[in-house]
Amino acid sequence: MVRRLGRPVQVRLDAEGLPSAFFDGGRWRRVEQVVDLWREALPWWPGRETEEAGGRLAEALEVTMYRLLLADGGLVELERRPAEARELWRLYRVYD
């Protein structure tokens, strides 16, 4: 079973810039392995101007997804979305 959550989380990165832990449910969850990594285009519609994204339409329309095996045996997906001031991370899916 898969649960789709989409809630914001804090993420620690390793030396290679990959997630090593994230904070959720009042605790840090350690990443054992990055199982997969891919980019997804976000939905868009005709007529959307690049000015809406401050001239960075391509950046604003793409997220990076990470499928992670956790130290406790859990499997999750995190979403990394660029933002103006800082990156936004979300716990996207949890596999039961």
Rosetta silent file (secondary structure, phi, psi, omega in degrees, C-alpha in Angstrom):
SEQUENCE: MVRRLGRPVQVRLDAEGLPSAFFDGGRWRRVEQVVDLWREALPWWPGRETEEAGGRLAEALEVTMYRLLLADGGLVELERRPAEARELWRLYRVYD
SCORE:     score description
SCORE:     0.000 S_00000001
   1 L     0.000  144.204 -179.836    0.000    0.000    0.000 S_00000001
   2 E  -122.404  132.447  174.224    1.194    3.524   -0.782 S_00000001
   3 E  -110.194  130.742  177.174    0.187    6.684    1.051 S_00000001
   4 E   -99.813  121.349 -173.280    0.638   10.035   -0.666 S_00000001
   5 E  -110.261  -60.128  179.800    1.325   12.774    1.888 S_00000001
   6 E    74.364   24.140 -178.739    3.034   15.848    0.431 S_00000001
   7 E   -93.528  145.886 -179.490    3.912   17.393    3.792 S_00000001
   8 E   -64.091  143.555  176.141    6.981   19.639    4.279 S_00000001
   9 L  -140.185  157.027  171.007   10.036   18.142    6.021 S_00000001
  10 E   -88.055  142.645 -177.050   13.534   19.277    6.990 S_00000001
  11 E  -130.947  136.221  170.496   16.305   17.388    5.196 S_00000001
  12 E   -99.648  138.469 -179.769   20.001   16.862    5.950 S_00000001
  13 E  -108.844  149.941  175.183   22.257   16.306    2.946 S_00000001
  14 L   -85.318 -174.768 -177.529   25.459   14.271    2.699 S_00000001
  15 L   -62.884  -24.044  179.771   28.690   15.463    1.055 S_00000001
  16 L   -90.548    0.297 -179.757   27.310   14.527   -2.384 S_00000001
  17 L    83.670   15.478  178.271   24.135   16.597   -1.882 S_00000001
  18 L   -99.792  152.352  179.806   21.883   13.564   -1.384 S_00000001
  19 E   -61.077  131.223  175.765   19.426   13.160    1.516 S_00000001
  20 E  -113.208  -19.857  177.549   21.017   11.496    4.558 S_00000001
  21 E  -166.683  157.134  173.007   18.164   12.116    7.029 S_00000001
  22 E  -143.829  152.597 -176.350   14.859   13.957    7.306 S_00000001
  23 E   -99.703  119.548 -179.555   12.776   15.222   10.216 S_00000001
  24 E  -152.631  139.782  177.640    9.220   13.927   10.384 S_00000001
  25 L    64.184   31.040  177.508    6.842   13.059   13.181 S_00000001
  26 L    80.759   10.575  179.974    9.045   14.667   15.833 S_00000001
  27 E  -148.951  157.345  174.803   12.162   12.627   14.987 S_00000001
  28 E   -83.571  133.525  176.953   15.023   12.369   12.524 S_00000001
  29 E  -112.867  121.893 -174.743   14.785    9.394   10.161 S_00000001
  30 E   -84.707  137.034  178.273   18.127    8.196    8.775 S_00000001
  31 E   -88.466  125.877  177.556   18.502    7.277    5.106 S_00000001
  32 E   -85.984  -39.844 -174.905   20.251    3.957    4.495 S_00000001
  33 E  -157.259  140.030  168.767   20.277    4.138    0.682 S_00000001
  34 E   -86.073  108.489 -175.346   19.083    6.318   -2.195 S_00000001
  35 E   -78.120  -38.793 -177.999   17.270    3.677   -4.242 S_00000001
  36 E  -155.196  156.624 -178.866   16.326    5.917   -7.159 S_00000001
  37 E  -147.283  128.946  178.849   16.530    9.539   -8.265 S_00000001
  38 E  -153.964  166.088  177.046   14.622   11.213  -11.102 S_00000001
  39 E  -111.334  144.485  177.814   13.183   14.513  -12.270 S_00000001
  40 E  -127.641  140.255  173.201    9.525   15.177  -13.005 S_00000001
  41 E   -81.744  136.919  176.024    7.907   17.996  -14.909 S_00000001
  42 L   -83.012  157.790  178.449    5.107   19.716  -13.034 S_00000001
  43 L   -58.448  143.767  176.395    1.760   20.354  -14.732 S_00000001
  44 L  -141.855  169.847 -178.435    1.632   23.432  -16.913 S_00000001
  45 L  -141.628  154.021 -179.609   -0.915   24.981  -19.205 S_00000001
  46 L   -59.546  143.307  177.952   -0.866   27.014  -22.436 S_00000001
  47 L    91.799   -8.175  178.526   -0.462   30.759  -22.014 S_00000001
  48 L   -70.329  126.931 -176.367    1.608   30.593  -18.848 S_00000001
  49 L   -92.844  149.836  178.950    4.266   33.261  -19.116 S_00000001
  50 H   -65.314  -23.571  179.568    7.844   32.894  -17.940 S_00000001
  51 H   -63.080  -27.318  178.486    7.447   36.105  -15.923 S_00000001
  52 H   -59.290  -30.239 -179.034    5.208   34.212  -13.478 S_00000001
  53 H  -105.109   23.108  179.617    8.283   32.281  -12.394 S_00000001
  54 L    63.590   31.540 -179.727   10.580   35.289  -12.411 S_00000001
  55 L    81.072    6.087 -178.247   12.000   34.243  -15.781 S_00000001
  56 L  -118.090   51.106 -175.631   12.828   30.746  -14.471 S_00000001
  57 H   -58.203  -46.304 -178.056    9.920   28.792  -15.922 S_00000001
  58 H   -60.202  -42.747  179.820   11.909   25.606  -16.566 S_00000001
  59 H   -65.417  -41.859 -176.908   13.262   25.562  -13.013 S_00000001
  60 H   -70.119  -21.218 -176.236    9.842   26.251  -11.510 S_00000001
  61 L   -99.891   15.201 -178.689    8.231   23.440  -13.526 S_00000001
  62 E  -134.542  137.923  174.490   10.580   20.662  -12.468 S_00000001
  63 E  -122.699  157.336  174.055   11.032   18.757   -9.214 S_00000001
  64 E  -107.863  131.227 -179.145   13.596   16.140   -8.205 S_00000001
  65 E  -109.967  141.247  178.706   12.262   12.946   -6.640 S_00000001
  66 E  -126.963  123.659  170.633   14.226   10.606   -4.344 S_00000001
  67 E   -96.528  123.245 -170.321   13.137    7.070   -3.443 S_00000001
  68 E  -123.775  135.479  169.701   14.840    6.264   -0.140 S_00000001
  69 E   -94.184  124.504 -177.246   15.374    3.135    1.917 S_00000001
  70 E   -91.349  159.307 -179.538   15.432    4.147    5.583 S_00000001
  71 L   -60.300  -28.333  179.414   17.570    2.667    8.345 S_00000001
  72 L   -86.595    6.089  177.711   14.394    1.334   10.012 S_00000001
  73 L    94.567   -6.391  179.483   13.443   -0.540    6.801 S_00000001
  74 L   -71.811  158.223  176.762   10.861    1.962    5.578 S_00000001
  75 E  -126.470  124.966 -176.918   10.618    3.066    1.949 S_00000001
  76 E  -137.718  166.751  170.213    9.643    6.659    1.142 S_00000001
  77 E  -122.760  132.256  173.111    9.828    9.255   -1.606 S_00000001
  78 E  -108.492  145.208  176.037   10.964   12.818   -0.998 S_00000001
  79 E  -111.683  131.631  178.380   10.280   15.682   -3.384 S_00000001
  80 E  -114.036  116.627 -175.947   12.812   18.504   -3.760 S_00000001
  81 E  -120.229  127.808  177.225   11.362   21.670   -5.245 S_00000001
  82 L   -66.083  144.883  176.577   13.364   24.828   -5.960 S_00000001
  83 L  -135.758  167.895 -175.914   12.031   27.959   -4.290 S_00000001
  84 L   -61.732  -51.807 -175.023   13.042   31.599   -4.396 S_00000001
  85 L   -91.750  -33.542 -177.526   14.766   31.839   -1.007 S_00000001
  86 L  -158.368  168.841  178.420   15.443   28.156   -0.250 S_00000001
  87 L   -76.622  151.130  176.337   14.608   24.665   -1.383 S_00000001
  88 E  -114.442  124.232  178.232   11.345   23.098   -0.349 S_00000001
  89 E  -109.723  141.395  175.745   11.333   19.407    0.592 S_00000001
  90 E  -133.040  142.055  168.028    8.202   17.296    0.990 S_00000001
  91 E   -78.691  106.614 -168.585    7.593   13.761    2.190 S_00000001
  92 E   -89.649  -50.386  179.989    5.731   12.735   -0.929 S_00000001
  93 E  -136.765  148.007  172.852    4.981    9.007   -0.582 S_00000001
  94 E  -126.311  126.973  177.934    5.289    6.341    2.116 S_00000001
  95 E   -96.894  127.249  178.889    5.261    2.664    1.131 S_00000001
  96 L   -94.666    0.000    0.000    3.778    0.274    3.696 S_00000001
